[in-house]
């Protein structure tokens, strides 16, 4: 097994094709194809399914790609270590968050301090975030959990209560509070399975012998907000993420105290990746200097 063979395989998997991999490595497509062919032949493995101009990873290929992502990241860390005097942080920082709200205190200031860093932010629920971090498809996660797993580095942003919210003027508009029992008779809008907010509500209802059945299940907080604003039902969110929307009103949950903790997390085994280390240290400093941001 040669380094060049692994690199050819890794770049084909990363870029989704032999010609794109060749462009990224400044090599010819036949050279890339030959390296991958030798790797497959030497180890009696089929790593790609080849269908016309499309290539997809086989099950064995997907597993090897997980390893090569770690392998070439370690290579980058070695390069960073050997050039530690280089103070500039650059590269792509991929963030997946259950709510972008919790990043507002950090992203602008971090990017201003590190203008060579490109930041991408996308949304996901807690299960998706953990899977993406463990698959090396993101560097930073923001989750509604203070204990996402022993393999994660965790920076707590504190916690706030979970509240319900509804459109102005509909669904018991005169009531400032609702119990879970009262909610069970109303149209509810939940996030998809895997949402920590949904899980906490369902677990608490189960303890009280109440069944909360959603009328609508929607993916993402923005979709929930728009559905609630249309008058379709009642949604749920942590108070910190409620924000300001004149179309909506907040409803306190009566008789229970459900808290939603938020944390910024990264995979422990990637703690020495320069861009991850720089961001986590920046967040730590910011929280220490401005506790109100947590």
DOFIMAR-164209 format. One record per residue (C-alpha): residue number from 1; residue in three letters; x, y, z. Coordinates in steps of 0.05 Angstrom, whole numbers. Each point is the difference from the previous one (the first is absolute). Layout:
% DOFIMAR-164209
<node><nr>NUM</nr><rest>ALA</rest><X>X</X><Y>Y</Y><Z>Z</Z></node>
...
//
This chain:
% DOFIMAR-164209
<node><nr>1</nr><rest>UNK</rest><X>0</X><Y>0</Y><Z>0</Z></node>
<node><nr>2</nr><rest>UNK</rest><X>30</X><Y>66</Y><Z>-22</Z></node>
<node><nr>3</nr><rest>UNK</rest><X>-15</X><Y>70</Y><Z>23</Z></node>
<node><nr>4</nr><rest>UNK</rest><X>-14</X><Y>20</Y><Z>-72</Z></node>
<node><nr>5</nr><rest>UNK</rest><X>-53</X><Y>-54</Y><Z>-7</Z></node>
<node><nr>6</nr><rest>UNK</rest><X>-36</X><Y>21</Y><Z>63</Z></node>
<node><nr>7</nr><rest>UNK</rest><X>4</X><Y>73</Y><Z>-21</Z></node>
<node><nr>8</nr><rest>UNK</rest><X>-30</X><Y>-16</Y><Z>-69</Z></node>
<node><nr>9</nr><rest>UNK</rest><X>-56</X><Y>-40</Y><Z>33</Z></node>
<node><nr>10</nr><rest>UNK</rest><X>-13</X><Y>55</Y><Z>51</Z></node>
<node><nr>11</nr><rest>UNK</rest><X>-5</X><Y>55</Y><Z>-51</Z></node>
<node><nr>12</nr><rest>UNK</rest><X>-46</X><Y>-41</Y><Z>-46</Z></node>
<node><nr>13</nr><rest>UNK</rest><X>-46</X><Y>-13</Y><Z>60</Z></node>
<node><nr>14</nr><rest>UNK</rest><X>4</X><Y>73</Y><Z>23</Z></node>
<node><nr>15</nr><rest>UNK</rest><X>-13</X><Y>31</Y><Z>-68</Z></node>
<node><nr>16</nr><rest>UNK</rest><X>-49</X><Y>-52</Y><Z>-26</Z></node>
<node><nr>17</nr><rest>UNK</rest><X>38</X><Y>-20</Y><Z>-63</Z></node>
<node><nr>18</nr><rest>UNK</rest><X>67</X><Y>-17</Y><Z>-32</Z></node>
<node><nr>19</nr><rest>UNK</rest><X>5</X><Y>62</Y><Z>-44</Z></node>
<node><nr>20</nr><rest>UNK</rest><X>-15</X><Y>47</Y><Z>57</Z></node>
<node><nr>21</nr><rest>UNK</rest><X>52</X><Y>-36</Y><Z>44</Z></node>
<node><nr>22</nr><rest>UNK</rest><X>51</X><Y>6</Y><Z>-56</Z></node>
<node><nr>23</nr><rest>UNK</rest><X>-13</X><Y>76</Y><Z>-5</Z></node>
<node><nr>24</nr><rest>UNK</rest><X>7</X><Y>8</Y><Z>76</Z></node>
<node><nr>25</nr><rest>UNK</rest><X>66</X><Y>-39</Y><Z>1</Z></node>
<node><nr>26</nr><rest>UNK</rest><X>27</X><Y>30</Y><Z>-65</Z></node>
<node><nr>27</nr><rest>UNK</rest><X>6</X><Y>-69</Y><Z>-30</Z></node>
<node><nr>28</nr><rest>UNK</rest><X>-29</X><Y>-35</Y><Z>-61</Z></node>
<node><nr>29</nr><rest>UNK</rest><X>-64</X><Y>-41</Y><Z>7</Z></node>
<node><nr>30</nr><rest>UNK</rest><X>35</X><Y>-64</Y><Z>-24</Z></node>
<node><nr>31</nr><rest>UNK</rest><X>52</X><Y>9</Y><Z>54</Z></node>
<node><nr>32</nr><rest>UNK</rest><X>-54</X><Y>5</Y><Z>54</Z></node>
<node><nr>33</nr><rest>UNK</rest><X>-38</X><Y>-59</Y><Z>-29</Z></node>
<node><nr>34</nr><rest>UNK</rest><X>62</X><Y>-43</Y><Z>0</Z></node>
<node><nr>35</nr><rest>UNK</rest><X>16</X><Y>16</Y><Z>73</Z></node>
<node><nr>36</nr><rest>UNK</rest><X>-70</X><Y>-19</Y><Z>22</Z></node>
<node><nr>37</nr><rest>UNK</rest><X>0</X><Y>-62</Y><Z>-43</Z></node>
<node><nr>38</nr><rest>UNK</rest><X>65</X><Y>-24</Y><Z>32</Z></node>
<node><nr>39</nr><rest>UNK</rest><X>-27</X><Y>14</Y><Z>70</Z></node>
<node><nr>40</nr><rest>UNK</rest><X>-62</X><Y>-42</Y><Z>-15</Z></node>
<node><nr>41</nr><rest>UNK</rest><X>40</X><Y>-55</Y><Z>-34</Z></node>
<node><nr>42</nr><rest>UNK</rest><X>54</X><Y>-6</Y><Z>54</Z></node>
<node><nr>43</nr><rest>UNK</rest><X>-52</X><Y>-7</Y><Z>55</Z></node>
<node><nr>44</nr><rest>UNK</rest><X>-55</X><Y>-36</Y><Z>-39</Z></node>
<node><nr>45</nr><rest>UNK</rest><X>-51</X><Y>54</Y><Z>16</Z></node>
<node><nr>46</nr><rest>UNK</rest><X>-51</X><Y>37</Y><Z>-42</Z></node>
<node><nr>47</nr><rest>UNK</rest><X>0</X><Y>71</Y><Z>25</Z></node>
<node><nr>48</nr><rest>UNK</rest><X>-43</X><Y>34</Y><Z>-52</Z></node>
<node><nr>49</nr><rest>UNK</rest><X>-61</X><Y>-18</Y><Z>-41</Z></node>
<node><nr>50</nr><rest>UNK</rest><X>12</X><Y>27</Y><Z>-70</Z></node>
<node><nr>51</nr><rest>UNK</rest><X>-62</X><Y>14</Y><Z>-41</Z></node>
<node><nr>52</nr><rest>UNK</rest><X>12</X><Y>40</Y><Z>-64</Z></node>
<node><nr>53</nr><rest>UNK</rest><X>28</X><Y>67</Y><Z>24</Z></node>
<node><nr>54</nr><rest>UNK</rest><X>-22</X><Y>-9</Y><Z>72</Z></node>
<node><nr>55</nr><rest>UNK</rest><X>39</X><Y>-31</Y><Z>56</Z></node>
<node><nr>56</nr><rest>UNK</rest><X>-27</X><Y>-17</Y><Z>69</Z></node>
<node><nr>57</nr><rest>UNK</rest><X>34</X><Y>-31</Y><Z>60</Z></node>
<node><nr>58</nr><rest>UNK</rest><X>-13</X><Y>-72</Y><Z>18</Z></node>
<node><nr>59</nr><rest>UNK</rest><X>-10</X><Y>-20</Y><Z>73</Z></node>
<node><nr>60</nr><rest>UNK</rest><X>75</X><Y>-16</Y><Z>4</Z></node>
<node><nr>61</nr><rest>UNK</rest><X>16</X><Y>65</Y><Z>-34</Z></node>
<node><nr>62</nr><rest>UNK</rest><X>-42</X><Y>40</Y><Z>50</Z></node>
<node><nr>63</nr><rest>UNK</rest><X>37</X><Y>-32</Y><Z>58</Z></node>
<node><nr>64</nr><rest>UNK</rest><X>68</X><Y>14</Y><Z>-32</Z></node>
<node><nr>65</nr><rest>UNK</rest><X>-21</X><Y>72</Y><Z>-14</Z></node>
<node><nr>66</nr><rest>UNK</rest><X>-14</X><Y>10</Y><Z>74</Z></node>
<node><nr>67</nr><rest>UNK</rest><X>71</X><Y>-23</Y><Z>15</Z></node>
<node><nr>68</nr><rest>UNK</rest><X>33</X><Y>42</Y><Z>-55</Z></node>
<node><nr>69</nr><rest>UNK</rest><X>-36</X><Y>63</Y><Z>25</Z></node>
<node><nr>70</nr><rest>UNK</rest><X>34</X><Y>-12</Y><Z>67</Z></node>
<node><nr>71</nr><rest>UNK</rest><X>66</X><Y>-19</Y><Z>-33</Z></node>
<node><nr>72</nr><rest>UNK</rest><X>6</X><Y>62</Y><Z>-43</Z></node>
<node><nr>73</nr><rest>UNK</rest><X>-23</X><Y>45</Y><Z>56</Z></node>
<node><nr>74</nr><rest>UNK</rest><X>56</X><Y>-27</Y><Z>44</Z></node>
<node><nr>75</nr><rest>UNK</rest><X>47</X><Y>15</Y><Z>-58</Z></node>
<node><nr>76</nr><rest>UNK</rest><X>-25</X><Y>72</Y><Z>1</Z></node>
<node><nr>77</nr><rest>UNK</rest><X>10</X><Y>4</Y><Z>75</Z></node>
<node><nr>78</nr><rest>UNK</rest><X>72</X><Y>-23</Y><Z>-8</Z></node>
<node><nr>79</nr><rest>UNK</rest><X>10</X><Y>54</Y><Z>-52</Z></node>
<node><nr>80</nr><rest>UNK</rest><X>-30</X><Y>51</Y><Z>48</Z></node>
<node><nr>81</nr><rest>UNK</rest><X>44</X><Y>-24</Y><Z>56</Z></node>
<node><nr>82</nr><rest>UNK</rest><X>63</X><Y>5</Y><Z>-42</Z></node>
<node><nr>83</nr><rest>UNK</rest><X>-19</X><Y>71</Y><Z>-19</Z></node>
<node><nr>84</nr><rest>UNK</rest><X>-27</X><Y>21</Y><Z>67</Z></node>
<node><nr>85</nr><rest>UNK</rest><X>31</X><Y>69</Y><Z>-6</Z></node>
<node><nr>86</nr><rest>UNK</rest><X>-52</X><Y>14</Y><Z>-54</Z></node>
<node><nr>87</nr><rest>UNK</rest><X>-52</X><Y>39</Y><Z>38</Z></node>
<node><nr>88</nr><rest>UNK</rest><X>-52</X><Y>5</Y><Z>-55</Z></node>
<node><nr>89</nr><rest>UNK</rest><X>-61</X><Y>-46</Y><Z>7</Z></node>
<node><nr>90</nr><rest>UNK</rest><X>-31</X><Y>-17</Y><Z>-67</Z></node>
<node><nr>91</nr><rest>UNK</rest><X>-44</X><Y>-52</Y><Z>-32</Z></node>
<node><nr>92</nr><rest>UNK</rest><X>-74</X><Y>-18</Y><Z>4</Z></node>
<node><nr>93</nr><rest>UNK</rest><X>-37</X><Y>-4</Y><Z>65</Z></node>
<node><nr>94</nr><rest>UNK</rest><X>-64</X><Y>-41</Y><Z>-10</Z></node>
<node><nr>95</nr><rest>UNK</rest><X>-52</X><Y>11</Y><Z>55</Z></node>
<node><nr>96</nr><rest>UNK</rest><X>-65</X><Y>-39</Y><Z>9</Z></node>
<node><nr>97</nr><rest>UNK</rest><X>-48</X><Y>28</Y><Z>51</Z></node>
<node><nr>98</nr><rest>UNK</rest><X>-69</X><Y>-13</Y><Z>27</Z></node>
<node><nr>99</nr><rest>UNK</rest><X>-8</X><Y>76</Y><Z>2</Z></node>
<node><nr>100</nr><rest>UNK</rest><X>45</X><Y>53</Y><Z>-30</Z></node>
<node><nr>101</nr><rest>UNK</rest><X>-24</X><Y>48</Y><Z>55</Z></node>
<node><nr>102</nr><rest>UNK</rest><X>54</X><Y>-26</Y><Z>48</Z></node>
<node><nr>103</nr><rest>UNK</rest><X>56</X><Y>17</Y><Z>-49</Z></node>
<node><nr>104</nr><rest>UNK</rest><X>-17</X><Y>74</Y><Z>-8</Z></node>
<node><nr>105</nr><rest>UNK</rest><X>47</X><Y>21</Y><Z>56</Z></node>
<node><nr>106</nr><rest>UNK</rest><X>60</X><Y>-36</Y><Z>-30</Z></node>
<node><nr>107</nr><rest>UNK</rest><X>0</X><Y>-7</Y><Z>-75</Z></node>
<node><nr>108</nr><rest>UNK</rest><X>8</X><Y>72</Y><Z>-22</Z></node>
<node><nr>109</nr><rest>UNK</rest><X>56</X><Y>14</Y><Z>50</Z></node>
<node><nr>110</nr><rest>UNK</rest><X>36</X><Y>-65</Y><Z>-15</Z></node>
<node><nr>111</nr><rest>UNK</rest><X>-2</X><Y>12</Y><Z>-76</Z></node>
<node><nr>112</nr><rest>UNK</rest><X>24</X><Y>72</Y><Z>10</Z></node>
<node><nr>113</nr><rest>UNK</rest><X>59</X><Y>-26</Y><Z>40</Z></node>
<node><nr>114</nr><rest>UNK</rest><X>13</X><Y>-56</Y><Z>-51</Z></node>
<node><nr>115</nr><rest>UNK</rest><X>-18</X><Y>28</Y><Z>-69</Z></node>
<node><nr>116</nr><rest>UNK</rest><X>32</X><Y>-59</Y><Z>-36</Z></node>
<node><nr>117</nr><rest>UNK</rest><X>-52</X><Y>-48</Y><Z>30</Z></node>
<node><nr>118</nr><rest>UNK</rest><X>-62</X><Y>-16</Y><Z>-40</Z></node>
<node><nr>119</nr><rest>UNK</rest><X>-59</X><Y>-18</Y><Z>45</Z></node>
<node><nr>120</nr><rest>UNK</rest><X>-60</X><Y>-40</Y><Z>-23</Z></node>
<node><nr>121</nr><rest>UNK</rest><X>-60</X><Y>-11</Y><Z>45</Z></node>
<node><nr>122</nr><rest>UNK</rest><X>-57</X><Y>-50</Y><Z>-10</Z></node>
<node><nr>123</nr><rest>UNK</rest><X>-55</X><Y>-26</Y><Z>44</Z></node>
<node><nr>124</nr><rest>UNK</rest><X>-15</X><Y>-68</Y><Z>29</Z></node>
<node><nr>125</nr><rest>UNK</rest><X>-29</X><Y>-34</Y><Z>60</Z></node>
<node><nr>126</nr><rest>UNK</rest><X>43</X><Y>-30</Y><Z>56</Z></node>
<node><nr>127</nr><rest>UNK</rest><X>5</X><Y>-69</Y><Z>-31</Z></node>
<node><nr>128</nr><rest>UNK</rest><X>21</X><Y>28</Y><Z>-68</Z></node>
<node><nr>129</nr><rest>UNK</rest><X>51</X><Y>46</Y><Z>32</Z></node>
<node><nr>130</nr><rest>UNK</rest><X>35</X><Y>-55</Y><Z>38</Z></node>
<node><nr>131</nr><rest>UNK</rest><X>1</X><Y>-45</Y><Z>-61</Z></node>
<node><nr>132</nr><rest>UNK</rest><X>30</X><Y>54</Y><Z>-44</Z></node>
<node><nr>133</nr><rest>UNK</rest><X>54</X><Y>17</Y><Z>51</Z></node>
<node><nr>134</nr><rest>UNK</rest><X>18</X><Y>-74</Y><Z>8</Z></node>
<node><nr>135</nr><rest>UNK</rest><X>2</X><Y>-9</Y><Z>-76</Z></node>
<node><nr>136</nr><rest>UNK</rest><X>48</X><Y>60</Y><Z>-7</Z></node>
<node><nr>137</nr><rest>UNK</rest><X>-53</X><Y>37</Y><Z>-42</Z></node>
<node><nr>138</nr><rest>UNK</rest><X>1</X><Y>60</Y><Z>48</Z></node>
<node><nr>139</nr><rest>UNK</rest><X>49</X><Y>29</Y><Z>50</Z></node>
<node><nr>140</nr><rest>UNK</rest><X>-46</X><Y>34</Y><Z>50</Z></node>
<node><nr>141</nr><rest>UNK</rest><X>-70</X><Y>-16</Y><Z>26</Z></node>
<node><nr>142</nr><rest>UNK</rest><X>-51</X><Y>38</Y><Z>41</Z></node>
<node><nr>143</nr><rest>UNK</rest><X>-48</X><Y>-47</Y><Z>36</Z></node>
<node><nr>144</nr><rest>UNK</rest><X>-55</X><Y>2</Y><Z>53</Z></node>
<node><nr>145</nr><rest>UNK</rest><X>38</X><Y>-46</Y><Z>47</Z></node>
<node><nr>146</nr><rest>UNK</rest><X>52</X><Y>10</Y><Z>55</Z></node>
<node><nr>147</nr><rest>UNK</rest><X>25</X><Y>-72</Y><Z>-7</Z></node>
<node><nr>148</nr><rest>UNK</rest><X>1</X><Y>-20</Y><Z>-74</Z></node>
<node><nr>149</nr><rest>UNK</rest><X>50</X><Y>-56</Y><Z>10</Z></node>
<node><nr>150</nr><rest>UNK</rest><X>67</X><Y>-18</Y><Z>30</Z></node>
<node><nr>151</nr><rest>UNK</rest><X>33</X><Y>9</Y><Z>-68</Z></node>
<node><nr>152</nr><rest>UNK</rest><X>-18</X><Y>74</Y><Z>-3</Z></node>
<node><nr>153</nr><rest>UNK</rest><X>33</X><Y>63</Y><Z>27</Z></node>
<node><nr>154</nr><rest>UNK</rest><X>-56</X><Y>43</Y><Z>30</Z></node>
<node><nr>155</nr><rest>UNK</rest><X>-6</X><Y>74</Y><Z>14</Z></node>
<node><nr>156</nr><rest>UNK</rest><X>-65</X><Y>14</Y><Z>37</Z></node>
<node><nr>157</nr><rest>UNK</rest><X>-40</X><Y>62</Y><Z>-20</Z></node>
<node><nr>158</nr><rest>UNK</rest><X>-48</X><Y>-8</Y><Z>59</Z></node>
<node><nr>159</nr><rest>UNK</rest><X>-74</X><Y>-18</Y><Z>-2</Z></node>
<node><nr>160</nr><rest>UNK</rest><X>-69</X><Y>32</Y><Z>-4</Z></node>
<node><nr>161</nr><rest>UNK</rest><X>-70</X><Y>-27</Y><Z>8</Z></node>
<node><nr>162</nr><rest>UNK</rest><X>-40</X><Y>-31</Y><Z>-57</Z></node>
<node><nr>163</nr><rest>UNK</rest><X>-62</X><Y>41</Y><Z>-17</Z></node>
<node><nr>164</nr><rest>UNK</rest><X>-59</X><Y>-9</Y><Z>-48</Z></node>
<node><nr>165</nr><rest>UNK</rest><X>-19</X><Y>52</Y><Z>-51</Z></node>
<node><nr>166</nr><rest>UNK</rest><X>-61</X><Y>14</Y><Z>-44</Z></node>
<node><nr>167</nr><rest>UNK</rest><X>-24</X><Y>50</Y><Z>-51</Z></node>
<node><nr>168</nr><rest>UNK</rest><X>-31</X><Y>64</Y><Z>28</Z></node>
<node><nr>169</nr><rest>UNK</rest><X>-75</X><Y>-4</Y><Z>8</Z></node>
<node><nr>170</nr><rest>UNK</rest><X>-10</X><Y>-75</Y><Z>-8</Z></node>
<node><nr>171</nr><rest>UNK</rest><X>0</X><Y>-63</Y><Z>44</Z></node>
<node><nr>172</nr><rest>UNK</rest><X>-22</X><Y>23</Y><Z>69</Z></node>
<node><nr>173</nr><rest>UNK</rest><X>28</X><Y>70</Y><Z>-10</Z></node>
<node><nr>174</nr><rest>UNK</rest><X>-20</X><Y>21</Y><Z>70</Z></node>
<node><nr>175</nr><rest>UNK</rest><X>41</X><Y>-53</Y><Z>35</Z></node>
<node><nr>176</nr><rest>UNK</rest><X>72</X><Y>19</Y><Z>19</Z></node>
<node><nr>177</nr><rest>UNK</rest><X>15</X><Y>-71</Y><Z>24</Z></node>
<node><nr>178</nr><rest>UNK</rest><X>-18</X><Y>-70</Y><Z>-21</Z></node>
<node><nr>179</nr><rest>UNK</rest><X>11</X><Y>-68</Y><Z>33</Z></node>
<node><nr>180</nr><rest>UNK</rest><X>22</X><Y>-61</Y><Z>-39</Z></node>
<node><nr>181</nr><rest>UNK</rest><X>-69</X><Y>-29</Y><Z>11</Z></node>
<node><nr>182</nr><rest>UNK</rest><X>-32</X><Y>61</Y><Z>-33</Z></node>
<node><nr>183</nr><rest>UNK</rest><X>50</X><Y>-3</Y><Z>-56</Z></node>
<node><nr>184</nr><rest>UNK</rest><X>-18</X><Y>-73</Y><Z>-15</Z></node>
<node><nr>185</nr><rest>UNK</rest><X>-68</X><Y>25</Y><Z>-25</Z></node>
<node><nr>186</nr><rest>UNK</rest><X>30</X><Y>53</Y><Z>-47</Z></node>
<node><nr>187</nr><rest>UNK</rest><X>34</X><Y>-5</Y><Z>-69</Z></node>
<node><nr>188</nr><rest>UNK</rest><X>75</X><Y>-5</Y><Z>14</Z></node>
<node><nr>189</nr><rest>UNK</rest><X>58</X><Y>11</Y><Z>-48</Z></node>
<node><nr>190</nr><rest>UNK</rest><X>62</X><Y>-40</Y><Z>17</Z></node>
<node><nr>191</nr><rest>UNK</rest><X>69</X><Y>-4</Y><Z>-31</Z></node>
<node><nr>192</nr><rest>UNK</rest><X>24</X><Y>-65</Y><Z>-31</Z></node>
<node><nr>193</nr><rest>UNK</rest><X>21</X><Y>-60</Y><Z>42</Z></node>
<node><nr>194</nr><rest>UNK</rest><X>70</X><Y>15</Y><Z>27</Z></node>
<node><nr>195</nr><rest>UNK</rest><X>-19</X><Y>69</Y><Z>26</Z></node>
<node><nr>196</nr><rest>UNK</rest><X>21</X><Y>9</Y><Z>72</Z></node>
<node><nr>197</nr><rest>UNK</rest><X>-57</X><Y>48</Y><Z>14</Z></node>
<node><nr>198</nr><rest>UNK</rest><X>-51</X><Y>-51</Y><Z>-25</Z></node>
<node><nr>199</nr><rest>UNK</rest><X>33</X><Y>-56</Y><Z>39</Z></node>
<node><nr>200</nr><rest>UNK</rest><X>-3</X><Y>39</Y><Z>66</Z></node>
<node><nr>201</nr><rest>UNK</rest><X>-73</X><Y>17</Y><Z>-10</Z></node>
<node><nr>202</nr><rest>UNK</rest><X>-20</X><Y>-71</Y><Z>-17</Z></node>
<node><nr>203</nr><rest>UNK</rest><X>40</X><Y>-29</Y><Z>58</Z></node>
<node><nr>204</nr><rest>UNK</rest><X>-32</X><Y>49</Y><Z>50</Z></node>
<node><nr>205</nr><rest>UNK</rest><X>-70</X><Y>-14</Y><Z>-28</Z></node>
<node><nr>206</nr><rest>UNK</rest><X>11</X><Y>-75</Y><Z>6</Z></node>
<node><nr>207</nr><rest>UNK</rest><X>20</X><Y>9</Y><Z>74</Z></node>
<node><nr>208</nr><rest>UNK</rest><X>-65</X><Y>37</Y><Z>12</Z></node>
<node><nr>209</nr><rest>UNK</rest><X>-41</X><Y>-51</Y><Z>-39</Z></node>
<node><nr>210</nr><rest>UNK</rest><X>-17</X><Y>49</Y><Z>-55</Z></node>
<node><nr>211</nr><rest>UNK</rest><X>5</X><Y>-15</Y><Z>-75</Z></node>
<node><nr>212</nr><rest>UNK</rest><X>25</X><Y>57</Y><Z>-44</Z></node>
<node><nr>213</nr><rest>UNK</rest><X>-16</X><Y>-17</Y><Z>-72</Z></node>
<node><nr>214</nr><rest>UNK</rest><X>24</X><Y>49</Y><Z>-53</Z></node>
<node><nr>215</nr><rest>UNK</rest><X>-48</X><Y>24</Y><Z>-53</Z></node>
<node><nr>216</nr><rest>UNK</rest><X>59</X><Y>20</Y><Z>-44</Z></node>
<node><nr>217</nr><rest>UNK</rest><X>73</X><Y>-21</Y><Z>1</Z></node>
<node><nr>218</nr><rest>UNK</rest><X>48</X><Y>49</Y><Z>-34</Z></node>
<node><nr>219</nr><rest>UNK</rest><X>74</X><Y>2</Y><Z>-10</Z></node>
<node><nr>220</nr><rest>UNK</rest><X>37</X><Y>60</Y><Z>28</Z></node>
<node><nr>221</nr><rest>UNK</rest><X>-18</X><Y>58</Y><Z>45</Z></node>
<node><nr>222</nr><rest>UNK</rest><X>-16</X><Y>49</Y><Z>-56</Z></node>
<node><nr>223</nr><rest>UNK</rest><X>-52</X><Y>-48</Y><Z>-29</Z></node>
<node><nr>224</nr><rest>UNK</rest><X>-31</X><Y>-8</Y><Z>69</Z></node>
<node><nr>225</nr><rest>UNK</rest><X>-3</X><Y>76</Y><Z>10</Z></node>
<node><nr>226</nr><rest>UNK</rest><X>-34</X><Y>12</Y><Z>-67</Z></node>
<node><nr>227</nr><rest>UNK</rest><X>-51</X><Y>-55</Y><Z>11</Z></node>
<node><nr>228</nr><rest>UNK</rest><X>-17</X><Y>27</Y><Z>69</Z></node>
<node><nr>229</nr><rest>UNK</rest><X>-5</X><Y>71</Y><Z>-26</Z></node>
<node><nr>230</nr><rest>UNK</rest><X>-51</X><Y>-24</Y><Z>-52</Z></node>
<node><nr>231</nr><rest>UNK</rest><X>-45</X><Y>-24</Y><Z>57</Z></node>
<node><nr>232</nr><rest>UNK</rest><X>12</X><Y>-75</Y><Z>-13</Z></node>
<node><nr>233</nr><rest>UNK</rest><X>16</X><Y>-18</Y><Z>72</Z></node>
<node><nr>234</nr><rest>UNK</rest><X>45</X><Y>9</Y><Z>60</Z></node>
<node><nr>235</nr><rest>UNK</rest><X>76</X><Y>-6</Y><Z>-3</Z></node>
<node><nr>236</nr><rest>UNK</rest><X>54</X><Y>-7</Y><Z>52</Z></node>
<node><nr>237</nr><rest>UNK</rest><X>69</X><Y>31</Y><Z>8</Z></node>
<node><nr>238</nr><rest>UNK</rest><X>50</X><Y>19</Y><Z>54</Z></node>
<node><nr>239</nr><rest>UNK</rest><X>-12</X><Y>70</Y><Z>26</Z></node>
<node><nr>240</nr><rest>UNK</rest><X>69</X><Y>23</Y><Z>-23</Z></node>
<node><nr>241</nr><rest>UNK</rest><X>-19</X><Y>-17</Y><Z>-72</Z></node>
<node><nr>242</nr><rest>UNK</rest><X>-70</X><Y>30</Y><Z>1</Z></node>
<node><nr>243</nr><rest>UNK</rest><X>24</X><Y>66</Y><Z>-29</Z></node>
<node><nr>244</nr><rest>UNK</rest><X>-47</X><Y>56</Y><Z>-20</Z></node>
<node><nr>245</nr><rest>UNK</rest><X>-58</X><Y>-10</Y><Z>-48</Z></node>
<node><nr>246</nr><rest>UNK</rest><X>-62</X><Y>43</Y><Z>5</Z></node>
<node><nr>247</nr><rest>UNK</rest><X>-41</X><Y>-56</Y><Z>-32</Z></node>
<node><nr>248</nr><rest>UNK</rest><X>11</X><Y>-45</Y><Z>60</Z></node>
<node><nr>249</nr><rest>UNK</rest><X>-12</X><Y>-2</Y><Z>75</Z></node>
<node><nr>250</nr><rest>UNK</rest><X>37</X><Y>-40</Y><Z>52</Z></node>
<node><nr>251</nr><rest>UNK</rest><X>-36</X><Y>-49</Y><Z>47</Z></node>
<node><nr>252</nr><rest>UNK</rest><X>30</X><Y>-26</Y><Z>64</Z></node>
<node><nr>253</nr><rest>UNK</rest><X>-6</X><Y>-74</Y><Z>14</Z></node>
<node><nr>254</nr><rest>UNK</rest><X>-39</X><Y>-8</Y><Z>65</Z></node>
<node><nr>255</nr><rest>UNK</rest><X>21</X><Y>-49</Y><Z>55</Z></node>
<node><nr>256</nr><rest>UNK</rest><X>67</X><Y>-21</Y><Z>-30</Z></node>
<node><nr>257</nr><rest>UNK</rest><X>69</X><Y>29</Y><Z>-7</Z></node>
<node><nr>258</nr><rest>UNK</rest><X>34</X><Y>-27</Y><Z>-62</Z></node>
<node><nr>259</nr><rest>UNK</rest><X>68</X><Y>30</Y><Z>-12</Z></node>
<node><nr>260</nr><rest>UNK</rest><X>37</X><Y>-2</Y><Z>-67</Z></node>
<node><nr>261</nr><rest>UNK</rest><X>75</X><Y>4</Y><Z>6</Z></node>
<node><nr>262</nr><rest>UNK</rest><X>42</X><Y>21</Y><Z>-60</Z></node>
<node><nr>263</nr><rest>UNK</rest><X>72</X><Y>-19</Y><Z>-13</Z></node>
<node><nr>264</nr><rest>UNK</rest><X>53</X><Y>12</Y><Z>-52</Z></node>
<node><nr>265</nr><rest>UNK</rest><X>35</X><Y>-66</Y><Z>-14</Z></node>
<node><nr>266</nr><rest>UNK</rest><X>55</X><Y>-31</Y><Z>-41</Z></node>
<node><nr>267</nr><rest>UNK</rest><X>28</X><Y>-70</Y><Z>-7</Z></node>
<node><nr>268</nr><rest>UNK</rest><X>52</X><Y>-13</Y><Z>54</Z></node>
<node><nr>269</nr><rest>UNK</rest><X>48</X><Y>-37</Y><Z>-46</Z></node>
<node><nr>270</nr><rest>UNK</rest><X>1</X><Y>62</Y><Z>-45</Z></node>
<node><nr>271</nr><rest>UNK</rest><X>17</X><Y>49</Y><Z>56</Z></node>
<node><nr>272</nr><rest>UNK</rest><X>69</X><Y>15</Y><Z>-29</Z></node>
<node><nr>273</nr><rest>UNK</rest><X>-27</X><Y>18</Y><Z>-69</Z></node>
<node><nr>274</nr><rest>UNK</rest><X>23</X><Y>72</Y><Z>-5</Z></node>
<node><nr>275</nr><rest>UNK</rest><X>-65</X><Y>32</Y><Z>-23</Z></node>
<node><nr>276</nr><rest>UNK</rest><X>-41</X><Y>-39</Y><Z>52</Z></node>
<node><nr>277</nr><rest>UNK</rest><X>48</X><Y>17</Y><Z>56</Z></node>
<node><nr>278</nr><rest>UNK</rest><X>-1</X><Y>74</Y><Z>-20</Z></node>
<node><nr>279</nr><rest>UNK</rest><X>-76</X><Y>4</Y><Z>-1</Z></node>
<node><nr>280</nr><rest>UNK</rest><X>-10</X><Y>-37</Y><Z>66</Z></node>
<node><nr>281</nr><rest>UNK</rest><X>53</X><Y>42</Y><Z>35</Z></node>
<node><nr>282</nr><rest>UNK</rest><X>-32</X><Y>63</Y><Z>-28</Z></node>
<node><nr>283</nr><rest>UNK</rest><X>-69</X><Y>-20</Y><Z>27</Z></node>
<node><nr>284</nr><rest>UNK</rest><X>30</X><Y>-16</Y><Z>68</Z></node>
<node><nr>285</nr><rest>UNK</rest><X>34</X><Y>68</Y><Z>4</Z></node>
<node><nr>286</nr><rest>UNK</rest><X>-64</X><Y>35</Y><Z>-23</Z></node>
<node><nr>287</nr><rest>UNK</rest><X>-42</X><Y>-35</Y><Z>52</Z></node>
<node><nr>288</nr><rest>UNK</rest><X>50</X><Y>16</Y><Z>54</Z></node>
<node><nr>289</nr><rest>UNK</rest><X>4</X><Y>73</Y><Z>-19</Z></node>
<node><nr>290</nr><rest>UNK</rest><X>-76</X><Y>7</Y><Z>-13</Z></node>
<node><nr>291</nr><rest>UNK</rest><X>-39</X><Y>-51</Y><Z>43</Z></node>
<node><nr>292</nr><rest>UNK</rest><X>-65</X><Y>29</Y><Z>-27</Z></node>
<node><nr>293</nr><rest>UNK</rest><X>15</X><Y>-32</Y><Z>-68</Z></node>
<node><nr>294</nr><rest>UNK</rest><X>-9</X><Y>-69</Y><Z>30</Z></node>
//
